[in-house]
Amino acid sequence: MSEPQTSIKPHDAARQALVEHRSRQLLDAAARLMERDGSEAVSMQALAAEAGVSVGLIYRYFGSKDDVLLAVITDVLGAFSTTVPEAVEEAGEDPVRRLAAAFAAYCRVIDSHRHAAVLTYRESKSLDEAGRDRIKRLEVETSEPLRAAVRDGVEAGKLVAADPDLVAYNLLLLAHAWALKHWYFEQTRTLDSYIRDQLALALRAILADGLGDAYADLLSVGR
């Protein structure tokens, strides 16, 4: 006997969509405001004004300003956890191309959450120990696709890296640099050219000898 199928009622779907919209509205506003003024200087009233909502509405979603800050930071990590594995899966089985896809996906998530990415570095110290530990744990978890691609590339003889974990974190820091030094990079580069050139420079350092032709499309550098 088959189990009865369940479906989401239109009213519930609309309600969920509104919740997601409001949450995104508040997180984006908080990221902008906290990057500009610092989390300590931001009040719930200021956040309400920035988001164009009432203070009471904010408290329906977040219990305190610290909750808002933690949510802004973990929102970036949450985007990593879905976007990066999907990109890696679409890249196929080749570990070098999976690495390229993972790096590009990290950069694109950072680009769409630039304000929040900067806050991760500047304001995470304001969180309590439990909040900081959560961020550290999520950062390690969401970087696994990148580390796995490097390890697989080394095992396949396509990459040469004595410390795959260090290589992966170097690439992760390069992705973060798009946000941290965006004021500089945006003067001469698009996001696509940044991804292309940073990836090419990294791969030239770790790609095994004799494989240049096979990955020529990933090794070109130029504006």
N, CA, C and O of each residue as an XYZ file, in Angstrom:
892
protein
N       0.847     -1.192      0.000
C       0.000      0.000      0.000
C       0.886      1.248      0.000
O       1.741      1.427      0.868
N       0.662      2.086     -0.979
C       1.515      3.273     -1.080
C       1.100      4.306     -0.047
O      -0.067      4.399      0.333
N       2.089      5.086      0.400
C       1.819      6.125      1.377
C       1.165      7.312      0.698
O       1.500      7.628     -0.444
N       0.243      7.975      1.372
C      -0.421      9.135      0.757
C       0.575     10.251      0.495
O       1.443     10.532      1.322
N       0.443     10.879     -0.657
C       1.333     11.985     -1.007
C       0.893     13.251     -0.282
O      -0.298     13.504     -0.101
N       1.871     14.027      0.121
C       1.576     15.292      0.786
C       1.995     16.440     -0.110
O       2.954     16.321     -0.872
N       1.305     17.512     -0.024
C       1.634     18.694     -0.819
C       1.501     19.929      0.058
O       0.742     19.955      1.026
N       2.249     20.929     -0.306
C       2.203     22.186      0.435
C       1.013     23.002     -0.050
O       0.849     23.217     -1.251
N       0.201     23.446      0.863
C      -0.950     24.251      0.511
C      -0.497     25.611     -0.013
O       0.506     26.151      0.453
N      -1.227     26.167     -0.975
C      -0.840     27.477     -1.531
C      -0.649     28.541     -0.457
O       0.268     29.358     -0.546
N      -1.511     28.533      0.556
C      -1.389     29.531      1.631
C      -0.078     29.360      2.379
O       0.600     30.339      2.689
N       0.281     28.098      2.673
C       1.533     27.835      3.396
C       2.742     28.194      2.543
O       3.728     28.731      3.048
N       2.664     27.895      1.243
C       3.766     28.227      0.343
C       3.971     29.737      0.266
O       5.103     30.221      0.265
N       2.867     30.471      0.201
C       2.963     31.930      0.137
C       3.538     32.489      1.428
O       4.328     33.434      1.414
N       3.134     31.897      2.538
C       3.645     32.348      3.835
C       5.149     32.091      3.943
O       5.902     32.938      4.424
N       5.576     30.904      3.487
C       6.997     30.575      3.534
C       7.807     31.505      2.635
O       8.906     31.932      2.990
N       7.246     31.810      1.468
C       7.930     32.725      0.548
C       8.090     34.104      1.167
O       9.121     34.753      0.991
N       7.066     34.555      1.896
C       7.140     35.856      2.548
C       8.192     35.855      3.650
O       8.943     36.819      3.801
N       8.244     34.755      4.428
C       9.244     34.642      5.488
C      10.647     34.701      4.894
O      11.513     35.404      5.416
N      10.874     33.969      3.808
C      12.193     33.967      3.175
C      12.544     35.341      2.624
O      13.689     35.783      2.717
N      11.548     36.017      2.046
C      11.781     37.362      1.501
C      12.143     38.345      2.608
O      13.084     39.126      2.467
N      11.395     38.305      3.712
C      11.658     39.212      4.826
C      13.029     38.931      5.445
O      13.775     39.853      5.776
N      13.347     37.644      5.595
C      14.634     37.282      6.173
C      15.780     37.776      5.293
O      16.767     38.313      5.796
N      15.648     37.593      3.981
C      16.684     38.070      3.056
C      16.792     39.583      3.109
O      17.894     40.130      3.090
N      15.661     40.257      3.177
C      15.640     41.719      3.262
C      16.393     42.208      4.492
O      17.176     43.155      4.410
N      16.158     41.566      5.626
C      16.804     41.970      6.875
C      18.293     41.645      6.864
O      19.105     42.458      7.305
N      18.659     40.473      6.368
C      20.068     40.084      6.350
C      20.875     40.994      5.429
O      21.980     41.405      5.783
N      20.339     41.309      4.261
C      21.050     42.192      3.333
C      21.222     43.584      3.929
O      22.290     44.186      3.823
N      20.172     44.086      4.551
C      20.253     45.412      5.166
C      21.251     45.419      6.315
O      22.025     46.365      6.459
N      21.239     44.371      7.132
C      22.168     44.286      8.262
C      23.606     44.218      7.783
O      24.486     44.855      8.363
N      23.854     43.449      6.725
C      25.217     43.332      6.203
C      25.727     44.680      5.720
O      26.864     45.055      6.005
N      24.892     45.408      4.991
C      25.299     46.733      4.504
C      25.585     47.683      5.659
O      26.606     48.371      5.678
N      24.681     47.707      6.604
C      24.771     48.657      7.713
C      25.952     48.334      8.624
O      26.687     49.235      9.028
N      26.138     47.067      8.948
C      27.213     46.680      9.862
C      28.583     46.844      9.226
O      29.551     47.162      9.917
N      28.678     46.632      7.919
C      29.959     46.857      7.266
C      30.289     48.350      7.269
O      31.443     48.737      7.450
N      29.283     49.171      7.070
C      29.509     50.612      6.992
C      29.809     51.230      8.354
O      30.721     52.048      8.478
N      29.040     50.839      9.380
C      29.131     51.512     10.677
C      29.738     50.673     11.787
O      30.057     51.195     12.856
N      29.905     49.359     11.544
C      30.372     48.476     12.603
C      29.191     47.947     13.402
O      28.226     48.670     13.649
N      29.268     46.695     13.801
C      28.120     46.074     14.473
C      27.795     46.744     15.799
O      26.626     46.819     16.176
N      28.805     47.233     16.513
C      28.560     47.848     17.817
C      27.737     49.127     17.705
O      26.977     49.468     18.612
N      27.893     49.826     16.596
C      27.203     51.107     16.419
C      25.797     50.952     15.847
O      25.041     51.921     15.776
N      25.451     49.739     15.441
C      24.154     49.511     14.796
C      23.111     49.122     15.836
O      23.310     48.187     16.610
N      22.019     49.836     15.844
C      20.901     49.514     16.730
C      19.800     48.829     15.932
O      19.800     48.852     14.701
N      18.869     48.225     16.647
C      17.734     47.614     15.973
C      16.907     48.681     15.251
O      16.324     48.414     14.200
N      16.860     49.882     15.813
C      16.136     50.972     15.172
C      16.786     51.362     13.844
O      16.106     51.603     12.847
N      18.128     51.417     13.857
C      18.844     51.748     12.626
C      18.651     50.663     11.580
O      18.493     50.957     10.395
N      18.663     49.409     12.018
C      18.451     48.306     11.091
C      17.047     48.359     10.494
O      16.858     48.117      9.302
N      16.071     48.677     11.336
C      14.699     48.786     10.850
C      14.589     49.874      9.780
O      13.923     49.692      8.762
N      15.250     51.002     10.024
C      15.217     52.099      9.060
C      15.898     51.700      7.754
O      15.406     52.023      6.672
N      17.033     50.996      7.853
C      17.771     50.572      6.666
C      16.960     49.580      5.836
O      16.976     49.625      4.606
N      16.253     48.688      6.521
C      15.477     47.659      5.828
C      14.084     48.137      5.422
O      13.411     47.494      4.617
N      13.657     49.268      5.983
C      12.337     49.777      5.678
C      11.218     48.983      6.335
O      10.143     48.812      5.760
N      11.483     48.495      7.558
C      10.483     47.715      8.295
C      10.385     48.254      9.713
O      11.121     49.169     10.085
N       9.489     47.697     10.496
C       9.348     48.109     11.882
C      10.314     47.324     12.768
O      10.750     46.230     12.412
N      10.639     47.891     13.914
C      11.501     47.190     14.870
C      10.821     45.911     15.339
O      11.475     44.885     15.528
N       9.511     45.976     15.526
C       8.784     44.799     15.965
C       8.910     43.647     15.001
O       8.969     42.490     15.419
N       8.952     43.945     13.702
C       9.106     42.887     12.702
C      10.457     42.200     12.833
O      10.552     40.981     12.688
N      11.496     42.971     13.104
C      12.833     42.387     13.256
C      12.831     41.378     14.396
O      13.413     40.300     14.275
N      12.177     41.725     15.506
C      12.171     40.834     16.659
C      11.340     39.573     16.423
O      11.426     38.623     17.201
N      10.548     39.556     15.374
C       9.850     38.328     15.011
C      10.821     37.316     14.405
O      10.554     36.115     14.404
N      11.948     37.809     13.891
C      12.918     36.941     13.233
C      14.182     36.734     14.066
O      14.792     35.667     14.012
N      14.569     37.730     14.820
C      15.824     37.674     15.570
C      15.607     38.189     16.989
O      14.929     39.194     17.203
N      16.194     37.485     17.950
C      16.010     37.856     19.343
C      16.882     39.010     19.796
O      16.537     39.705     20.751
N      18.022     39.229     19.117
C      18.943     40.281     19.536
C      19.817     40.684     18.355
O      19.800     40.052     17.299
N      20.574     41.743     18.563
C      21.493     42.190     17.517
C      22.579     41.151     17.258
O      23.007     40.975     16.117
N      23.026     40.461     18.305
C      24.018     39.402     18.124
C      23.462     38.281     17.259
O      24.191     37.690     16.463
N      22.185     37.987     17.408
C      21.547     36.975     16.569
C      21.557     37.405     15.108
O      21.741     36.581     14.212
N      21.358     38.693     14.873
C      21.381     39.220     13.507
C      22.779     39.055     12.914
O      22.928     38.583     11.787
N      23.800     39.446     13.675
C      25.170     39.341     13.190
C      25.526     37.899     12.872
O      26.099     37.621     11.819
N      25.195     36.984     13.763
C      25.489     35.575     13.524
C      24.760     35.077     12.284
O      25.323     34.317     11.497
N      23.520     35.496     12.104
C      22.744     35.067     10.946
C      23.336     35.595      9.649
O      23.346     34.892      8.638
N      23.830     36.828      9.670
C      24.454     37.407      8.474
C      25.674     36.594      8.071
O      25.865     36.298      6.891
N      26.495     36.234      9.041
C      27.721     35.497      8.749
C      27.423     34.064      8.318
O      27.995     33.576      7.344
N      26.535     33.393      9.037
C      26.229     32.002      8.686
C      25.455     31.912      7.378
O      25.438     30.857      6.744
N      24.822     32.991      6.971
C      24.127     33.003      5.685
C      25.104     32.776      4.539
O      24.783     32.067      3.585
N      26.282     33.364      4.619
C      27.313     33.148      3.603
C      27.733     31.681      3.585
O      27.828     31.062      2.525
N      27.980     31.140      4.764
C      28.410     29.752      4.856
C      27.322     28.803      4.374
O      27.612     27.759      3.789
N      26.075     29.171      4.621
C      24.975     28.366      4.124
C      24.922     28.355      2.604
O      24.609     27.332      1.995
N      25.226     29.487      1.998
C      25.259     29.558      0.534
C      26.373     28.684     -0.022
O      26.203     28.033     -1.052
N      27.513     28.670      0.661
C      28.595     27.768      0.258
C      28.123     26.317      0.260
O      28.410     25.559     -0.667
N      27.398     25.941      1.308
C      27.043     24.530      1.515
C      26.135     23.987      0.426
O      26.086     22.774      0.221
N      25.416     24.847     -0.276
C      24.552     24.383     -1.356
C      25.156     24.642     -2.731
O      25.121     23.771     -3.600
N      25.705     25.828     -2.931
C      26.180     26.229     -4.253
C      27.429     25.464     -4.687
O      27.514     25.007     -5.827
N      28.391     25.326     -3.784
C      29.664     24.705     -4.157
C      29.512     23.222     -4.505
O      30.004     22.814     -5.558
N      28.862     22.395     -3.686
C      28.696     20.986     -4.066
C      27.958     20.813     -5.392
O      28.285     19.914     -6.167
N      26.969     21.661     -5.658
C      26.244     21.573     -6.922
C      27.171     21.861     -8.102
O      27.111     21.173     -9.121
N      28.017     22.866     -7.970
C      28.949     23.216     -9.036
C      29.963     22.103     -9.266
O      30.301     21.786    -10.406
N      30.441     21.516     -8.185
C      31.416     20.425     -8.289
C      30.790     19.219     -8.975
O      31.420     18.589     -9.824
N      29.567     18.900     -8.615
C      28.882     17.759     -9.213
C      28.699     17.955    -10.709
O      28.878     17.022    -11.492
N      28.343     19.165    -11.101
C      28.135     19.462    -12.520
C      29.428     19.414    -13.325
O      29.386     19.276    -14.547
N      30.566     19.524    -12.663
C      31.855     19.553    -13.354
C      32.305     18.183    -13.836
O      33.227     18.087    -14.647
N      31.668     17.120    -13.350
C      32.061     15.781    -13.768
C      33.053     15.136    -12.819
O      33.158     15.525    -11.656
N      33.785     14.142    -13.325
C      34.660     13.335    -12.475
C      36.103     13.814    -12.424
O      36.847     13.420    -11.526
N      36.509     14.647    -13.356
C      37.909     15.099    -13.399
C      38.197     15.985    -12.188
O      37.540     17.013    -12.020
N      39.161     15.618    -11.338
C      39.417     16.389    -10.117
C      39.913     17.806    -10.375
O      39.635     18.707     -9.583
N      40.637     18.018    -11.462
C      41.122     19.363    -11.755
C      39.948     20.278    -12.110
O      39.885     21.427    -11.673
N      39.044     19.757    -12.892
C      37.877     20.562    -13.261
C      36.905     20.708    -12.090
O      36.191     21.706    -11.992
N      36.879     19.728    -11.219
C      36.066     19.870    -10.008
C      36.655     20.956     -9.106
O      35.924     21.728     -8.487
N      37.984     21.002     -9.043
C      38.653     22.056     -8.271
C      38.343     23.425     -8.859
O      38.042     24.370     -8.130
N      38.418     23.525    -10.176
C      38.122     24.799    -10.839
C      36.680     25.229    -10.578
O      36.410     26.403    -10.326
N      35.762     24.275    -10.638
C      34.350     24.588    -10.404
C      34.107     25.019     -8.962
O      33.329     25.937     -8.704
N      34.774     24.355     -8.026
C      34.612     24.709     -6.613
C      35.121     26.117     -6.353
O      34.451     26.905     -5.685
N      36.293     26.439     -6.872
C      36.853     27.775     -6.660
C      35.949     28.850     -7.256
O      35.687     29.872     -6.622
N      35.472     28.613     -8.483
C      34.592     29.589     -9.123
C      33.315     29.783     -8.314
O      32.836     30.907     -8.161
N      32.767     28.689     -7.799
C      31.535     28.788     -7.009
C      31.768     29.563     -5.720
O      30.933     30.381     -5.333
N      32.894     29.315     -5.045
C      33.221     30.085     -3.840
C      33.279     31.577     -4.159
O      32.729     32.401     -3.427
N      33.949     31.913     -5.254
C      34.087     33.324     -5.614
C      32.731     33.960     -5.903
O      32.489     35.108     -5.531
N      31.855     33.219     -6.562
C      30.549     33.778     -6.918
C      29.667     33.970     -5.678
O      28.913     34.938     -5.588
N      29.771     33.045     -4.734
C      29.041     33.232     -3.479
C      29.576     34.463     -2.747
O      28.801     35.280     -2.249
N      30.891     34.590     -2.685
C      31.490     35.759     -2.038
C      31.025     37.047     -2.717
O      30.721     38.031     -2.043
N      30.970     37.039     -4.034
C      30.561     38.237     -4.762
C      29.126     38.629     -4.425
O      28.816     39.814     -4.310
N      28.257     37.647     -4.268
C      26.861     37.948     -3.966
C      26.625     38.246     -2.489
O      25.533     38.660     -2.101
N      27.656     38.034     -1.662
C      27.552     38.321     -0.219
C      28.766     39.130      0.246
O      29.315     38.869      1.316
N      29.183     40.111     -0.561
C      30.431     40.812     -0.262
C      30.409     41.495      1.098
O      31.376     41.395      1.853
N      29.328     42.182      1.418
C      29.260     42.890      2.697
C      29.368     41.908      3.859
O      30.077     42.159      4.833
N      28.660     40.792      3.746
C      28.678     39.795      4.816
C      30.042     39.134      4.934
O      30.486     38.824      6.040
N      30.711     38.917      3.808
C      32.037     38.296      3.841
C      33.034     39.169      4.594
O      33.863     38.665      5.351
N      32.952     40.473      4.383
C      33.822     41.402      5.103
C      33.516     41.357      6.599
O      34.424     41.390      7.429
N      32.233     41.283      6.929
C      31.844     41.215      8.338
C      32.406     39.985      9.025
O      32.736     40.029     10.210
N      32.515     38.896      8.294
C      33.048     37.661      8.879
C      34.426     37.905      9.478
O      34.745     37.384     10.547
N      35.230     38.687      8.799
C      36.577     38.985      9.289
C      36.561     40.066     10.373
O      37.289     39.981     11.363
N      35.735     41.063     10.172
C      35.821     42.247     11.026
C      35.016     42.138     12.315
O      35.406     42.700     13.339
N      33.902     41.426     12.274
C      32.969     41.474     13.396
C      32.764     40.153     14.126
O      32.096     40.132     15.159
N      33.313     39.056     13.626
C      33.058     37.769     14.284
C      33.579     37.756     15.721
O      33.095     36.986     16.550
N      34.554     38.597     16.013
C      35.079     38.684     17.385
C      34.024     39.189     18.362
O      34.145     38.988     19.571
N      32.981     39.849     17.834
C      31.925     40.371     18.690
C      30.958     39.286     19.168
O      30.180     39.502     20.098
N      31.014     38.125     18.526
C      30.111     37.039     18.892
C      30.594     36.343     20.157
O      31.761     36.454     20.533
N      29.692     35.630     20.806
C      30.108     34.853     21.965
C      30.862     33.609     21.502
O      30.940     33.341     20.303
N      31.408     32.861     22.433
C      32.243     31.714     22.085
C      31.478     30.676     21.276
O      32.020     30.087     20.341
N      30.229     30.457     21.634
C      29.427     29.475     20.905
C      29.229     29.908     19.450
O      29.284     29.082     18.538
N      28.999     31.200     19.239
C      28.835     31.715     17.887
C      30.099     31.583     17.072
O      30.061     31.184     15.908
N      31.232     31.924     17.692
C      32.509     31.811     16.980
C      32.816     30.349     16.642
O      33.297     30.044     15.550
N      32.535     29.454     17.584
C      32.780     28.027     17.327
C      31.907     27.514     16.192
O      32.341     26.692     15.385
N      30.694     27.999     16.136
C      29.790     27.575     15.057
C      30.323     28.018     13.707
O      30.285     27.257     12.740
N      30.815     29.240     13.638
C      31.365     29.748     12.382
C      32.582     28.937     11.956
O      32.723     28.596     10.781
N      33.452     28.630     12.895
C      34.645     27.841     12.572
C      34.258     26.465     12.033
O      34.819     25.984     11.049
N      33.285     25.846     12.702
C      32.854     24.513     12.277
C      32.255     24.558     10.873
O      32.562     23.709     10.036
N      31.413     25.536     10.619
C      30.794     25.642      9.305
C      31.814     25.973      8.225
O      31.691     25.506      7.093
N      32.816     26.770      8.562
C      33.850     27.097      7.578
C      34.616     25.853      7.162
O      34.895     25.655      5.979
N      34.955     25.014      8.134
C      35.661     23.775      7.818
C      34.772     22.864      6.979
O      35.226     22.282      5.994
N      33.507     22.740      7.369
C      32.587     21.861      6.656
C      32.378     22.320      5.207
O      32.393     21.503      4.286
N      32.186     23.617      5.013
C      31.881     24.109      3.677
C      33.105     24.186      2.775
O      32.964     24.355      1.564
N      34.296     24.067      3.338
C      35.505     24.059      2.512
C      35.874     22.647      2.059
O      36.820     22.472      1.291
N      35.142     21.649      2.523
C      35.486     20.265      2.203
C      35.475     19.959      0.703
O      36.367     19.244      0.245
N      34.513     20.460     -0.093
C      34.565     20.171     -1.529
C      35.861     20.626     -2.186
O      36.366     19.962     -3.091
N      36.394     21.741     -1.741
C      37.651     22.244     -2.285
C      38.806     21.351     -1.859
O      39.656     20.996     -2.677
N      38.839     20.989     -0.588
C      39.902     20.113     -0.101
C      39.825     18.740     -0.757
O      40.853     18.149     -1.088
N      38.626     18.237     -0.943
C      38.449     16.925     -1.561
C      38.948     16.929     -3.000
O      39.576     15.968     -3.445
N      38.673     18.000     -3.722
C      39.124     18.082     -5.107
C      40.640     18.095     -5.195
O      41.216     17.464     -6.082
N      41.297     18.813     -4.275
C      42.758     18.832     -4.261
C      43.300     17.440     -3.923
O      44.216     16.952     -4.585
N      42.740     16.805     -2.901
C      43.193     15.458     -2.528
C      43.013     14.477     -3.679
O      43.907     13.681     -3.967
N      41.861     14.533     -4.336
C      41.599     13.626     -5.449
C      42.553     13.887     -6.601
O      42.992     12.951     -7.269
N      42.875     15.141     -6.834
C      43.812     15.472     -7.897
C      45.202     14.941     -7.618
O      45.892     14.474     -8.525
N      45.612     15.012     -6.362
C      46.917     14.476     -5.971
C      46.925     12.960     -6.129
O      47.882     12.402     -6.667
N      45.876     12.290     -5.670
C      45.793     10.833     -5.766
C      45.766     10.360     -7.218
O      46.267      9.282     -7.537
N      45.178     11.176     -8.093
C      45.104     10.823     -9.511
C      46.385     11.157    -10.259
O      46.507     10.844    -11.443
N      47.344     11.789     -9.586
C      48.598     12.160    -10.229
C      48.494     13.389    -11.111
O      49.385     13.651    -11.918
N      47.411     14.148    -10.964
C      47.224     15.328    -11.796
C      47.655     16.615    -11.102
O      47.941     17.619    -11.755
N      47.699     16.576     -9.778
C      48.140     17.735     -9.008
C      49.298     17.337     -8.121
O      49.372     16.203     -7.647
N      50.199     18.274     -7.901
C      51.350     18.039     -7.030
C      51.233     19.006     -5.857
O      51.434     20.211     -6.004
N      50.902     18.451     -4.688
C      50.718     19.285     -3.500
C      51.094     18.472     -2.277
O      50.437     17.482     -1.954
N      52.151     18.890     -1.597
C      52.570     18.178     -0.392
C      51.543     18.332      0.720
O      51.416     17.458      1.577
N      50.811     19.441      0.708
C      49.805     19.705      1.741
C      48.515     20.166      1.065
O      48.308     21.366      0.887
N      47.644     19.226      0.686
C      46.390     19.591      0.008
C      45.528     20.552      0.802
O      44.861     21.411      0.226
N      45.535     20.414      2.121
C      44.721     21.291      2.947
C      45.193     22.737      2.834
O      44.375     23.655      2.784
N      46.507     22.942      2.793
C      47.046     24.289      2.656
C      46.691     24.879      1.296
O      46.347     26.056      1.194
N      46.777     24.060      0.255
C      46.401     24.521     -1.081
C      44.939     24.956     -1.109
O      44.600     26.006     -1.655
N      44.085     24.138     -0.514
C      42.654     24.444     -0.508
C      42.370     25.743      0.229
O      41.567     26.555     -0.231
N      43.024     25.947      1.376
C      42.772     27.173      2.129
C      43.381     28.398      1.459
O      42.864     29.505      1.605
N      44.464     28.210      0.734
C      44.990     29.325     -0.049
C      43.961     29.772     -1.088
O      43.747     30.968     -1.284
N      43.327     28.799     -1.754
C      42.304     29.128     -2.737
C      41.090     29.775     -2.076
O      40.488     30.697     -2.625
N      40.743     29.285     -0.900
C      39.622     29.868     -0.173
C      39.898     31.329      0.180
O      39.011     32.177      0.079
N      41.122     31.616      0.592
C      41.494     32.995      0.920
C      41.482     33.883     -0.326
O      41.132     35.061     -0.250
N      41.866     33.311     -1.476
C      41.798     34.081     -2.714
C      40.353     34.434     -3.048
O      40.074     35.529     -3.537
N      39.446     33.516     -2.787
C      38.026     33.810     -3.010
C      37.564     34.935     -2.091
O      36.851     35.840     -2.525
N      37.968     34.881     -0.822
C      37.596     35.925      0.128
C      38.194     37.278     -0.258
O      37.598     38.322      0.006
N      39.364     37.254     -0.878
C      40.030     38.504     -1.238
C      39.208     39.323     -2.228
O      39.365     40.542     -2.299
N      38.334     38.668     -2.993
C      37.472     39.425     -3.904
C      36.591     40.409     -3.133
O      36.294     41.500     -3.620
N      36.179     40.016     -1.935
C      35.389     40.921     -1.091
C      36.280     41.860     -0.296
O      36.011     43.058     -0.212
N      37.341     41.316      0.288
C      38.185     42.110      1.180
C      38.900     43.244      0.453
O      39.100     44.319      1.018
N      39.283     43.006     -0.798
C      39.983     44.026     -1.590
C      39.212     44.364     -2.853
O      39.795     44.653     -3.898
N      37.905     44.322     -2.742
C      37.078     44.580     -3.916
C      37.291     45.989     -4.466
O      37.235     46.202     -5.678
N      37.531     46.936     -3.586
C      37.750     48.315     -4.020
C      38.908     48.404     -5.013
O      38.910     49.262     -5.896
N      39.885     47.522     -4.867
C      41.050     47.532     -5.757
C      40.793     46.713     -7.018
O      41.001     47.192     -8.133
N      40.339     45.478     -6.834
C      40.174     44.578     -7.973
C      39.120     45.073     -8.959
O      39.255     44.858    -10.163
N      38.068     45.734     -8.462
C      36.997     46.158     -9.357
C      37.449     47.238    -10.333
O      36.774     47.496    -11.330
N      38.591     47.874    -10.049
C      39.086     48.920    -10.941
C      39.585     48.354    -12.263
O      39.534     49.029    -13.291
N      40.065     47.117    -12.236
C      40.687     46.559    -13.436
C      40.129     45.209    -13.857
O      40.468     44.706    -14.928
N      39.268     44.608    -13.019
C      38.822     43.252    -13.323
C      37.328     43.077    -13.106
O      36.714     43.725    -12.258
N      36.768     42.177    -13.906
C      35.425     41.682    -13.633
C      35.561     40.455    -12.728
O      36.661     39.940    -12.528
N      34.449     40.001    -12.195
C      34.495     38.780    -11.394
C      35.002     37.613    -12.228
O      35.807     36.814    -11.747
N      34.548     37.503    -13.460
C      34.972     36.386    -14.310
C      36.472     36.405    -14.557
O      37.120     35.360    -14.500
N      37.033     37.577    -14.830
C      38.472     37.631    -15.094
C      39.272     37.371    -13.825
O      40.364     36.806    -13.884
N      38.737     37.778    -12.681
C      39.402     37.494    -11.399
C      39.459     35.991    -11.168
O      40.510     35.454    -10.818
N      38.338     35.314    -11.362
C      38.296     33.863    -11.181
C      39.268     33.187    -12.136
O      40.057     32.335    -11.728
N      39.211     33.567    -13.405
C      40.056     32.948    -14.420
C      41.533     33.098    -14.090
O      42.276     32.117    -14.127
N      41.964     34.297    -13.770
C      43.389     34.540    -13.582
C      43.909     33.969    -12.266
O      45.010     33.421    -12.230
N      43.141     34.088    -11.190
C      43.580     33.507     -9.921
C      43.663     31.982    -10.027
O      44.600     31.368     -9.517
N      42.692     31.388    -10.681
C      42.710     29.937    -10.851
C      43.887     29.509    -11.710
O      44.559     28.526    -11.399
N      44.140     30.237    -12.785
C      45.255     29.896    -13.662
C      46.590     29.968    -12.924
O      47.428     29.077    -13.065
N      46.787     31.022    -12.141
C      48.036     31.160    -11.393
C      48.190     30.037    -10.370
O      49.291     29.523    -10.171
N      47.095     29.658     -9.725
C      47.162     28.583     -8.738
C      47.445     27.242     -9.402
O      48.279     26.473     -8.922
N      46.756     26.958    -10.501
C      46.951     25.667    -11.171
C      48.350     25.544    -11.770
O      48.925     24.455    -11.777
N      48.891     26.631    -12.263
C      50.250     26.575    -12.814
C      51.259     26.138    -11.760
O      52.299     25.567    -12.089
N      50.956     26.405    -10.502
C      51.874     26.042     -9.419
C      51.725     24.584     -8.983
O      52.662     24.020     -8.417
N      50.580     23.967     -9.232
C      50.352     22.624     -8.682
C      50.001     21.574     -9.733
O      49.912     20.392     -9.400
N      49.798     21.966    -10.989
C      49.450     20.988    -12.018
C      50.675     20.132    -12.360
O      51.778     20.647    -12.539
N      50.460     18.829    -12.446
C      51.558     17.901    -12.749
C      52.121     18.174    -14.142
O      51.417     18.655    -15.030
N      53.404     17.858    -14.314
C      54.072     18.065    -15.603
C      53.373     17.274    -16.710
O      52.879     16.167    -16.494
N      53.349     17.869    -17.886
C      52.805     17.181    -19.048
C      51.307     17.318    -19.236
O      50.756     16.755    -20.182
N      50.637     18.046    -18.367
C      49.178     18.152    -18.457
C      48.709     19.529    -18.929
O      47.513     19.823    -18.923
N      49.656     20.362    -19.335
C      49.290     21.716    -19.734
C      48.298     21.767    -20.882
O      47.361     22.565    -20.861
N      48.499     20.924    -21.879
C      47.599     20.940    -23.033
C      46.187     20.508    -22.651
O      45.205     21.048    -23.160
N      46.093     19.532    -21.752
C      44.775     19.003    -21.372
C      43.937     20.049    -20.630
O      42.708     19.990    -20.635
N      44.615     20.997    -20.000
C      43.898     22.013    -19.215
C      44.264     23.424    -19.668
O      44.271     24.365    -18.874
N      44.565     23.552    -20.949
C      44.969     24.850    -21.479
C      43.908     25.921    -21.245
O      44.233     27.093    -21.052
N      42.641     25.515    -21.263
C      41.555     26.487    -21.068
C      41.516     27.039    -19.651
O      40.930     28.094    -19.410
N      42.143     26.324    -18.703
C      42.156     26.777    -17.310
C      43.441     27.509    -16.943
O      43.559     28.044    -15.841
N      44.399     27.533    -17.858
C      45.719     28.068    -17.536
C      46.011     29.425    -18.169
O      47.066     30.010    -17.924
N      45.087     29.926    -18.975
C      45.348     31.200    -19.649
C      45.113     32.366    -18.694
O      44.166     32.367    -17.907
N      45.992     33.350    -18.782
C      45.897     34.552    -17.959
C      45.878     35.756    -18.880
O      46.668     35.834    -19.820
N      44.990     36.685    -18.619
C      44.936     37.891    -19.439
C      43.657     38.640    -19.187
O      42.633     38.028    -18.881
N      43.687     39.943    -19.306
C      42.510     40.765    -19.017
C      41.651     40.925    -20.257
O      40.614     41.586    -20.209
